[in-house]
Amino acid sequence: MIRRVTASGLFPPPTYSHASVVEAGTKLAFLAGAVPLDARGEVVGVGDPVRQAEQVIANLDEQLKAVGSDLAHVVATDVYVVSSDPSVLSEVWAVVEASGLSGGPHSSTLLGVACLGYTGQLVEITATAVIPEEARS
């Protein structure tokens, strides 16, 4: 259902694919940005991008479950981190790698940005996922 592609003419990416191809007729979910809010709507891990990334992944997992999918069926993400320091982006990416999202590996873009929507928010992830056939029955 999902074919991960690494272009042979490009430098091999470390833990993501250049593209993910999904067969026509497959049901896709386009998820809103997962943010580091807890069940009470409070920002988790203020000042700690790694802790926020962990909460974002947990929230993304909940979003995926709600549509009948999971982390393993994510085909693409955009990972936003409030930082201009590549080492901070790398710390957040390590959380993404450990989460099961890169198990495909999926196609992803990692971005350092100036700010995000909630006061104290440092991380946000948007995702596109396949909804497996068995979940559509």
C-alpha positions, -999 to +999 in steps of 0.1 A: +000+000+000+029+024+008+061+024-013+090+044+002+114+058-024+149+070-020+162+086-052+194+069-063+208+101-078+206+120-045+226+117-013+209+090+008+188+106+036+197+094+071+163+084+085+136+095+061+126+088+025+126+113-004+091+102-013+062+080-002+039+067-029+004+056-020-018+035-045-049+052-059-080+043-040-063+043-006-079+064+021-057+092+034-059+113+066-045+148+066-039+158+102-038+192+118-006+201+136-001+181+167+009+204+196+024+199+230-009+204+250-020+180+278-056+169+283-063+202+302-050+223+273-018+233+290+015+235+273+037+206+284+075+210+289+078+248+286+114+255+276+121+218+268+118+209+231+126+172+237+097+169+263+074+188+240+083+166+211+074+135+232+040+151+240+035+160+203+042+124+193+017+111+219-009+136+207-003+127+171-007+091+180-041+099+195-051+118+163-041+088+142-061+064+164-092+086+160-091+081+122-082+044+124-045+047+117-012+047+136+023+060+135+035+032+112+011+044+085+023+080+084+036+088+049+047+124+054+054+149+082+065+185+087+083+190+120+084+226+132+108+236+160+112+270+174+150+273+171+178+284+148+202+259+164+207+227+144+215+208+175+181+216+190+165+204+157+186+172+159+174+166+195+137+169+184+144+146+153+159+120+177+124+119+194+108+115+160+132+087+151+125+068+183+087+072+180+081+047+152+073+075+127+105+069+109+100+031+107+089+035+071+110+056+069+084+083+061+090+115+041+096+145+063+107+181+065+124+194+096+121+232+100+134+258+125+108+285+129+105+318+147+073+310+167+043+287+169+007+293+180+007+288+218+028+308+243+057+286+252+052+261+224+085+249+208+073+219+186+045+211+162+041+182+137+017+179+108+012+145+092-005+127+064-013+090+070-028+060+052-059+045+069-053+008+066-079-012+047-088-033+078-097+000+096-122+010+069-144-021+073 
